[in-house]
Amino acid sequence: MAREIVHHRKTKRIETHRRSEQLFTYIPPHKQNKFFAQVFQAVRIEVNQELEVLKECWCKPIEF
């Protein structure tokens, strides 16, 4: 999937979620909602650096 995104970005920017959906036409229609939900969740996690925040929280001791 990442390879496809990189390949398509070389020819045209991906500016909307509709454009990104057009890249993955091979996903069966009955699985598209779950697939795109996972893709956009992964993008959100990366953009918001949510994993870094979790790592910071896990490393701090809990105070009562």
PDB file with one MODEL, atoms N, CA, C and O in Angstrom:
MODEL        1
ATOM      1  N   MET A   1       0.820  -1.172   0.000  1.00  0.00           N
ATOM      2  CA  MET A   1       0.000   0.000   0.000  1.00  0.00           C
ATOM      3  C   MET A   1       0.876   1.253   0.000  1.00  0.00           C
ATOM      4  O   MET A   1       0.627   2.181  -0.770  1.00  0.00           O
ATOM      5  N   ALA A   2       1.883   1.286   0.843  1.00  0.00           N
ATOM      6  CA  ALA A   2       2.769   2.445   0.891  1.00  0.00           C
ATOM      7  C   ALA A   2       3.467   2.634  -0.449  1.00  0.00           C
ATOM      8  O   ALA A   2       3.636   3.762  -0.913  1.00  0.00           O
ATOM      9  N   ARG A   3       3.863   1.552  -1.058  1.00  0.00           N
ATOM     10  CA  ARG A   3       4.531   1.615  -2.365  1.00  0.00           C
ATOM     11  C   ARG A   3       3.611   2.261  -3.406  1.00  0.00           C
ATOM     12  O   ARG A   3       4.054   3.069  -4.221  1.00  0.00           O
ATOM     13  N   GLU A   4       2.334   1.896  -3.369  1.00  0.00           N
ATOM     14  CA  GLU A   4       1.373   2.473  -4.305  1.00  0.00           C
ATOM     15  C   GLU A   4       1.188   3.964  -4.076  1.00  0.00           C
ATOM     16  O   GLU A   4       1.114   4.736  -5.032  1.00  0.00           O
ATOM     17  N   ILE A   5       1.116   4.366  -2.836  1.00  0.00           N
ATOM     18  CA  ILE A   5       0.955   5.781  -2.517  1.00  0.00           C
ATOM     19  C   ILE A   5       2.154   6.569  -3.026  1.00  0.00           C
ATOM     20  O   ILE A   5       1.989   7.612  -3.659  1.00  0.00           O
ATOM     21  N   VAL A   6       3.348   6.081  -2.755  1.00  0.00           N
ATOM     22  CA  VAL A   6       4.567   6.761  -3.217  1.00  0.00           C
ATOM     23  C   VAL A   6       4.583   6.838  -4.735  1.00  0.00           C
ATOM     24  O   VAL A   6       4.916   7.880  -5.300  1.00  0.00           O
ATOM     25  N   HIS A   7       4.228   5.754  -5.394  1.00  0.00           N
ATOM     26  CA  HIS A   7       4.216   5.726  -6.858  1.00  0.00           C
ATOM     27  C   HIS A   7       3.249   6.771  -7.418  1.00  0.00           C
ATOM     28  O   HIS A   7       3.606   7.515  -8.332  1.00  0.00           O
ATOM     29  N   HIS A   8       2.042   6.834  -6.886  1.00  0.00           N
ATOM     30  CA  HIS A   8       1.046   7.776  -7.380  1.00  0.00           C
ATOM     31  C   HIS A   8       1.398   9.219  -7.046  1.00  0.00           C
ATOM     32  O   HIS A   8       1.053  10.130  -7.799  1.00  0.00           O
ATOM     33  N   ARG A   9       2.072   9.435  -5.937  1.00  0.00           N
ATOM     34  CA  ARG A   9       2.444  10.804  -5.557  1.00  0.00           C
ATOM     35  C   ARG A   9       3.488  11.379  -6.500  1.00  0.00           C
ATOM     36  O   ARG A   9       3.622  12.599  -6.601  1.00  0.00           O
ATOM     37  N   LYS A  10       4.227  10.524  -7.188  1.00  0.00           N
ATOM     38  CA  LYS A  10       5.220  11.019  -8.145  1.00  0.00           C
ATOM     39  C   LYS A  10       4.555  11.701  -9.339  1.00  0.00           C
ATOM     40  O   LYS A  10       5.134  12.605  -9.941  1.00  0.00           O
ATOM     41  N   THR A  11       3.348  11.273  -9.678  1.00  0.00           N
ATOM     42  CA  THR A  11       2.668  11.845 -10.838  1.00  0.00           C
ATOM     43  C   THR A  11       1.655  12.912 -10.464  1.00  0.00           C
ATOM     44  O   THR A  11       1.441  13.851 -11.230  1.00  0.00           O
ATOM     45  N   LYS A  12       1.022  12.787  -9.294  1.00  0.00           N
ATOM     46  CA  LYS A  12      -0.009  13.748  -8.910  1.00  0.00           C
ATOM     47  C   LYS A  12      -0.154  13.763  -7.394  1.00  0.00           C
ATOM     48  O   LYS A  12      -0.134  12.715  -6.749  1.00  0.00           O
ATOM     49  N   ARG A  13      -0.299  14.950  -6.834  1.00  0.00           N
ATOM     50  CA  ARG A  13      -0.490  15.075  -5.386  1.00  0.00           C
ATOM     51  C   ARG A  13      -1.808  14.455  -4.951  1.00  0.00           C
ATOM     52  O   ARG A  13      -2.801  14.478  -5.679  1.00  0.00           O
ATOM     53  N   ILE A  14      -1.790  13.910  -3.763  1.00  0.00           N
ATOM     54  CA  ILE A  14      -3.015  13.369  -3.165  1.00  0.00           C
ATOM     55  C   ILE A  14      -3.515  14.442  -2.204  1.00  0.00           C
ATOM     56  O   ILE A  14      -3.003  14.581  -1.093  1.00  0.00           O
ATOM     57  N   GLU A  15      -4.515  15.196  -2.640  1.00  0.00           N
ATOM     58  CA  GLU A  15      -4.961  16.344  -1.867  1.00  0.00           C
ATOM     59  C   GLU A  15      -6.272  16.120  -1.117  1.00  0.00           C
ATOM     60  O   GLU A  15      -6.591  16.861  -0.187  1.00  0.00           O
ATOM     61  N   THR A  16      -7.024  15.107  -1.515  1.00  0.00           N
ATOM     62  CA  THR A  16      -8.308  14.858  -0.854  1.00  0.00           C
ATOM     63  C   THR A  16      -8.431  13.373  -0.515  1.00  0.00           C
ATOM     64  O   THR A  16      -7.725  12.532  -1.072  1.00  0.00           O
ATOM     65  N   HIS A  17      -9.330  13.075   0.399  1.00  0.00           N
ATOM     66  CA  HIS A  17      -9.538  11.672   0.728  1.00  0.00           C
ATOM     67  C   HIS A  17     -10.162  10.936  -0.450  1.00  0.00           C
ATOM     68  O   HIS A  17      -9.953   9.733  -0.607  1.00  0.00           O
ATOM     69  N   ARG A  18     -10.924  11.640  -1.278  1.00  0.00           N
ATOM     70  CA  ARG A  18     -11.504  10.992  -2.471  1.00  0.00           C
ATOM     71  C   ARG A  18     -10.404  10.531  -3.420  1.00  0.00           C
ATOM     72  O   ARG A  18     -10.494   9.456  -4.013  1.00  0.00           O
ATOM     73  N   ARG A  19      -9.380  11.340  -3.556  1.00  0.00           N
ATOM     74  CA  ARG A  19      -8.247  10.963  -4.419  1.00  0.00           C
ATOM     75  C   ARG A  19      -7.548   9.731  -3.853  1.00  0.00           C
ATOM     76  O   ARG A  19      -7.171   8.833  -4.607  1.00  0.00           O
ATOM     77  N   SER A  20      -7.375   9.682  -2.556  1.00  0.00           N
ATOM     78  CA  SER A  20      -6.716   8.518  -1.960  1.00  0.00           C
ATOM     79  C   SER A  20      -7.570   7.267  -2.124  1.00  0.00           C
ATOM     80  O   SER A  20      -7.040   6.170  -2.300  1.00  0.00           O
ATOM     81  N   GLU A  21      -8.881   7.426  -2.069  1.00  0.00           N
ATOM     82  CA  GLU A  21      -9.770   6.280  -2.275  1.00  0.00           C
ATOM     83  C   GLU A  21      -9.663   5.753  -3.703  1.00  0.00           C
ATOM     84  O   GLU A  21      -9.794   4.551  -3.935  1.00  0.00           O
ATOM     85  N   GLN A  22      -9.427   6.641  -4.651  1.00  0.00           N
ATOM     86  CA  GLN A  22      -9.295   6.228  -6.049  1.00  0.00           C
ATOM     87  C   GLN A  22      -8.054   5.366  -6.283  1.00  0.00           C
ATOM     88  O   GLN A  22      -8.007   4.602  -7.247  1.00  0.00           O
ATOM     89  N   LEU A  23      -7.072   5.480  -5.431  1.00  0.00           N
ATOM     90  CA  LEU A  23      -5.837   4.699  -5.594  1.00  0.00           C
ATOM     91  C   LEU A  23      -6.060   3.219  -5.303  1.00  0.00           C
ATOM     92  O   LEU A  23      -5.346   2.362  -5.824  1.00  0.00           O
ATOM     93  N   PHE A  24      -7.042   2.927  -4.480  1.00  0.00           N
ATOM     94  CA  PHE A  24      -7.238   1.562  -4.007  1.00  0.00           C
ATOM     95  C   PHE A  24      -8.531   0.964  -4.553  1.00  0.00           C
ATOM     96  O   PHE A  24      -9.382   0.507  -3.789  1.00  0.00           O
ATOM     97  N   THR A  25      -8.672   0.967  -5.846  1.00  0.00           N
ATOM     98  CA  THR A  25      -9.880   0.439  -6.474  1.00  0.00           C
ATOM     99  C   THR A  25      -9.962  -1.084  -6.391  1.00  0.00           C
ATOM    100  O   THR A  25     -11.019  -1.663  -6.642  1.00  0.00           O
ATOM    101  N   TYR A  26      -8.861  -1.728  -6.044  1.00  0.00           N
ATOM    102  CA  TYR A  26      -8.853  -3.189  -5.958  1.00  0.00           C
ATOM    103  C   TYR A  26      -9.468  -3.710  -4.663  1.00  0.00           C
ATOM    104  O   TYR A  26      -9.653  -4.918  -4.514  1.00  0.00           O
ATOM    105  N   ILE A  27      -9.788  -2.823  -3.726  1.00  0.00           N
ATOM    106  CA  ILE A  27     -10.416  -3.246  -2.481  1.00  0.00           C
ATOM    107  C   ILE A  27     -11.880  -3.569  -2.781  1.00  0.00           C
ATOM    108  O   ILE A  27     -12.586  -2.731  -3.342  1.00  0.00           O
ATOM    109  N   PRO A  28     -12.348  -4.764  -2.418  1.00  0.00           N
ATOM    110  CA  PRO A  28     -13.747  -5.123  -2.681  1.00  0.00           C
ATOM    111  C   PRO A  28     -14.699  -4.132  -1.999  1.00  0.00           C
ATOM    112  O   PRO A  28     -14.427  -3.683  -0.885  1.00  0.00           O
ATOM    113  N   PRO A  29     -15.795  -3.794  -2.647  1.00  0.00           N
ATOM    114  CA  PRO A  29     -16.727  -2.798  -2.094  1.00  0.00           C
ATOM    115  C   PRO A  29     -17.192  -3.113  -0.672  1.00  0.00           C
ATOM    116  O   PRO A  29     -17.367  -2.193   0.127  1.00  0.00           O
ATOM    117  N   HIS A  30     -17.395  -4.376  -0.342  1.00  0.00           N
ATOM    118  CA  HIS A  30     -17.891  -4.710   0.993  1.00  0.00           C
ATOM    119  C   HIS A  30     -16.815  -4.570   2.076  1.00  0.00           C
ATOM    120  O   HIS A  30     -17.123  -4.671   3.263  1.00  0.00           O
ATOM    121  N   LYS A  31     -15.563  -4.338   1.681  1.00  0.00           N
ATOM    122  CA  LYS A  31     -14.482  -4.164   2.666  1.00  0.00           C
ATOM    123  C   LYS A  31     -13.913  -2.746   2.681  1.00  0.00           C
ATOM    124  O   LYS A  31     -13.012  -2.448   3.465  1.00  0.00           O
ATOM    125  N   GLN A  32     -14.432  -1.876   1.824  1.00  0.00           N
ATOM    126  CA  GLN A  32     -13.860  -0.543   1.693  1.00  0.00           C
ATOM    127  C   GLN A  32     -13.986   0.295   2.956  1.00  0.00           C
ATOM    128  O   GLN A  32     -13.026   0.964   3.337  1.00  0.00           O
ATOM    129  N   ASN A  33     -15.131   0.281   3.613  1.00  0.00           N
ATOM    130  CA  ASN A  33     -15.305   1.114   4.811  1.00  0.00           C
ATOM    131  C   ASN A  33     -14.267   0.786   5.872  1.00  0.00           C
ATOM    132  O   ASN A  33     -13.616   1.685   6.403  1.00  0.00           O
ATOM    133  N   LYS A  34     -14.108  -0.481   6.181  1.00  0.00           N
ATOM    134  CA  LYS A  34     -13.141  -0.873   7.204  1.00  0.00           C
ATOM    135  C   LYS A  34     -11.716  -0.546   6.769  1.00  0.00           C
ATOM    136  O   LYS A  34     -10.918  -0.058   7.569  1.00  0.00           O
ATOM    137  N   PHE A  35     -11.397  -0.813   5.512  1.00  0.00           N
ATOM    138  CA  PHE A  35     -10.057  -0.545   4.993  1.00  0.00           C
ATOM    139  C   PHE A  35      -9.708   0.936   5.124  1.00  0.00           C
ATOM    140  O   PHE A  35      -8.657   1.288   5.660  1.00  0.00           O
ATOM    141  N   PHE A  36     -10.600   1.805   4.629  1.00  0.00           N
ATOM    142  CA  PHE A  36     -10.300   3.233   4.667  1.00  0.00           C
ATOM    143  C   PHE A  36     -10.339   3.790   6.082  1.00  0.00           C
ATOM    144  O   PHE A  36      -9.615   4.738   6.388  1.00  0.00           O
ATOM    145  N   ALA A  37     -11.152   3.233   6.935  1.00  0.00           N
ATOM    146  CA  ALA A  37     -11.151   3.655   8.343  1.00  0.00           C
ATOM    147  C   ALA A  37      -9.791   3.375   8.966  1.00  0.00           C
ATOM    148  O   ALA A  37      -9.270   4.202   9.715  1.00  0.00           O
ATOM    149  N   GLN A  38      -9.216   2.224   8.667  1.00  0.00           N
ATOM    150  CA  GLN A  38      -7.896   1.875   9.204  1.00  0.00           C
ATOM    151  C   GLN A  38      -6.794   2.743   8.601  1.00  0.00           C
ATOM    152  O   GLN A  38      -5.859   3.143   9.295  1.00  0.00           O
ATOM    153  N   VAL A  39      -6.909   3.030   7.311  1.00  0.00           N
ATOM    154  CA  VAL A  39      -5.908   3.885   6.660  1.00  0.00           C
ATOM    155  C   VAL A  39      -5.933   5.279   7.272  1.00  0.00           C
ATOM    156  O   VAL A  39      -4.887   5.812   7.641  1.00  0.00           O
ATOM    157  N   PHE A  40      -7.118   5.872   7.382  1.00  0.00           N
ATOM    158  CA  PHE A  40      -7.206   7.227   7.914  1.00  0.00           C
ATOM    159  C   PHE A  40      -6.867   7.272   9.401  1.00  0.00           C
ATOM    160  O   PHE A  40      -6.374   8.290   9.886  1.00  0.00           O
ATOM    161  N   GLN A  41      -7.118   6.204  10.119  1.00  0.00           N
ATOM    162  CA  GLN A  41      -6.717   6.145  11.522  1.00  0.00           C
ATOM    163  C   GLN A  41      -5.195   6.135  11.623  1.00  0.00           C
ATOM    164  O   GLN A  41      -4.625   6.814  12.477  1.00  0.00           O
ATOM    165  N   ALA A  42      -4.544   5.380  10.769  1.00  0.00           N
ATOM    166  CA  ALA A  42      -3.077   5.336  10.771  1.00  0.00           C
ATOM    167  C   ALA A  42      -2.491   6.695  10.429  1.00  0.00           C
ATOM    168  O   ALA A  42      -1.505   7.118  11.032  1.00  0.00           O
ATOM    169  N   VAL A  43      -3.086   7.377   9.473  1.00  0.00           N
ATOM    170  CA  VAL A  43      -2.615   8.717   9.106  1.00  0.00           C
ATOM    171  C   VAL A  43      -2.798   9.670  10.278  1.00  0.00           C
ATOM    172  O   VAL A  43      -1.895  10.445  10.592  1.00  0.00           O
ATOM    173  N   ARG A  44      -3.957   9.623  10.928  1.00  0.00           N
ATOM    174  CA  ARG A  44      -4.220  10.497  12.076  1.00  0.00           C
ATOM    175  C   ARG A  44      -3.223  10.239  13.201  1.00  0.00           C
ATOM    176  O   ARG A  44      -2.706  11.179  13.805  1.00  0.00           O
ATOM    177  N   ILE A  45      -2.956   8.973  13.482  1.00  0.00           N
ATOM    178  CA  ILE A  45      -2.018   8.623  14.544  1.00  0.00           C
ATOM    179  C   ILE A  45      -0.641   9.191  14.242  1.00  0.00           C
ATOM    180  O   ILE A  45       0.024   9.715  15.137  1.00  0.00           O
ATOM    181  N   GLU A  46      -0.210   9.094  13.002  1.00  0.00           N
ATOM    182  CA  GLU A  46       1.103   9.618  12.618  1.00  0.00           C
ATOM    183  C   GLU A  46       1.135  11.137  12.665  1.00  0.00           C
ATOM    184  O   GLU A  46       2.070  11.724  13.210  1.00  0.00           O
ATOM    185  N   VAL A  47       0.122  11.775  12.099  1.00  0.00           N
ATOM    186  CA  VAL A  47       0.093  13.239  12.051  1.00  0.00           C
ATOM    187  C   VAL A  47       0.055  13.827  13.460  1.00  0.00           C
ATOM    188  O   VAL A  47       0.742  14.810  13.739  1.00  0.00           O
ATOM    189  N   ASN A  48      -0.723  13.247  14.330  1.00  0.00           N
ATOM    190  CA  ASN A  48      -0.861  13.761  15.696  1.00  0.00           C
ATOM    191  C   ASN A  48       0.206  13.239  16.645  1.00  0.00           C
ATOM    192  O   ASN A  48       0.220  13.597  17.822  1.00  0.00           O
ATOM    193  N   GLN A  49       1.088  12.404  16.145  1.00  0.00           N
ATOM    194  CA  GLN A  49       2.158  11.797  16.951  1.00  0.00           C
ATOM    195  C   GLN A  49       1.600  11.128  18.206  1.00  0.00           C
ATOM    196  O   GLN A  49       2.162  11.257  19.294  1.00  0.00           O
ATOM    197  N   GLU A  50       0.506  10.424  18.040  1.00  0.00           N
ATOM    198  CA  GLU A  50      -0.170   9.807  19.178  1.00  0.00           C
ATOM    199  C   GLU A  50       0.660   8.699  19.815  1.00  0.00           C
ATOM    200  O   GLU A  50       0.566   8.486  21.024  1.00  0.00           O
ATOM    201  N   LEU A  51       1.461   7.997  19.039  1.00  0.00           N
ATOM    202  CA  LEU A  51       2.298   6.945  19.623  1.00  0.00           C
ATOM    203  C   LEU A  51       3.380   7.539  20.523  1.00  0.00           C
ATOM    204  O   LEU A  51       3.730   6.953  21.547  1.00  0.00           O
ATOM    205  N   GLU A  52       3.903   8.691  20.142  1.00  0.00           N
ATOM    206  CA  GLU A  52       4.914   9.345  20.979  1.00  0.00           C
ATOM    207  C   GLU A  52       4.315   9.772  22.316  1.00  0.00           C
ATOM    208  O   GLU A  52       4.964   9.660  23.356  1.00  0.00           O
ATOM    209  N   VAL A  53       3.099  10.252  22.285  1.00  0.00           N
ATOM    210  CA  VAL A  53       2.416  10.661  23.517  1.00  0.00           C
ATOM    211  C   VAL A  53       2.204   9.450  24.425  1.00  0.00           C
ATOM    212  O   VAL A  53       2.406   9.532  25.636  1.00  0.00           O
ATOM    213  N   LEU A  54       1.798   8.334  23.833  1.00  0.00           N
ATOM    214  CA  LEU A  54       1.608   7.123  24.635  1.00  0.00           C
ATOM    215  C   LEU A  54       2.916   6.643  25.247  1.00  0.00           C
ATOM    216  O   LEU A  54       2.945   6.234  26.408  1.00  0.00           O
ATOM    217  N   LYS A  55       4.001   6.689  24.474  1.00  0.00           N
ATOM    218  CA  LYS A  55       5.303   6.279  25.005  1.00  0.00           C
ATOM    219  C   LYS A  55       5.706   7.138  26.188  1.00  0.00           C
ATOM    220  O   LYS A  55       6.233   6.637  27.181  1.00  0.00           O
ATOM    221  N   GLU A  56       5.458   8.429  26.077  1.00  0.00           N
ATOM    222  CA  GLU A  56       5.790   9.329  27.185  1.00  0.00           C
ATOM    223  C   GLU A  56       4.984   8.990  28.430  1.00  0.00           C
ATOM    224  O   GLU A  56       5.514   9.004  29.541  1.00  0.00           O
ATOM    225  N   CYS A  57       3.719   8.688  28.247  1.00  0.00           N
ATOM    226  CA  CYS A  57       2.853   8.370  29.387  1.00  0.00           C
ATOM    227  C   CYS A  57       3.272   7.047  30.033  1.00  0.00           C
ATOM    228  O   CYS A  57       3.268   6.923  31.258  1.00  0.00           O
ATOM    229  N   TRP A  58       3.626   6.078  29.223  1.00  0.00           N
ATOM    230  CA  TRP A  58       4.013   4.774  29.765  1.00  0.00           C
ATOM    231  C   TRP A  58       5.318   4.833  30.528  1.00  0.00           C
ATOM    232  O   TRP A  58       5.535   4.039  31.443  1.00  0.00           O
ATOM    233  N   CYS A  59       6.185   5.752  30.171  1.00  0.00           N
ATOM    234  CA  CYS A  59       7.503   5.828  30.807  1.00  0.00           C
ATOM    235  C   CYS A  59       7.465   6.590  32.126  1.00  0.00           C
ATOM    236  O   CYS A  59       8.381   6.462  32.938  1.00  0.00           O
ATOM    237  N   LYS A  60       6.437   7.365  32.348  1.00  0.00           N
ATOM    238  CA  LYS A  60       6.339   8.136  33.585  1.00  0.00           C
ATOM    239  C   LYS A  60       5.725   7.272  34.682  1.00  0.00           C
ATOM    240  O   LYS A  60       4.795   6.506  34.427  1.00  0.00           O
ATOM    241  N   PRO A  61       6.242   7.395  35.895  1.00  0.00           N
ATOM    242  CA  PRO A  61       5.658   6.624  37.002  1.00  0.00           C
ATOM    243  C   PRO A  61       4.276   7.194  37.381  1.00  0.00           C
ATOM    244  O   PRO A  61       4.017   8.389  37.239  1.00  0.00           O
ATOM    245  N   ILE A  62       3.430   6.327  37.853  1.00  0.00           N
ATOM    246  CA  ILE A  62       2.101   6.750  38.284  1.00  0.00           C
ATOM    247  C   ILE A  62       2.192   7.254  39.714  1.00  0.00           C
ATOM    248  O   ILE A  62       2.745   6.584  40.587  1.00  0.00           O
ATOM    249  N   GLU A  63       1.655   8.420  39.942  1.00  0.00           N
ATOM    250  CA  GLU A  63       1.666   8.999  41.296  1.00  0.00           C
ATOM    251  C   GLU A  63       0.263   8.935  41.880  1.00  0.00           C
ATOM    252  O   GLU A  63      -0.718   9.292  41.228  1.00  0.00           O
ATOM    253  N   PHE A  64       0.191   8.484  43.087  1.00  0.00           N
ATOM    254  CA  PHE A  64      -1.098   8.403  43.777  1.00  0.00           C
ATOM    255  C   PHE A  64      -1.190   9.442  44.848  1.00  0.00           C
ATOM    256  O   PHE A  64      -2.205   9.529  45.539  1.00  0.00           O
TER     257      PHE A  64
ENDMDL
END
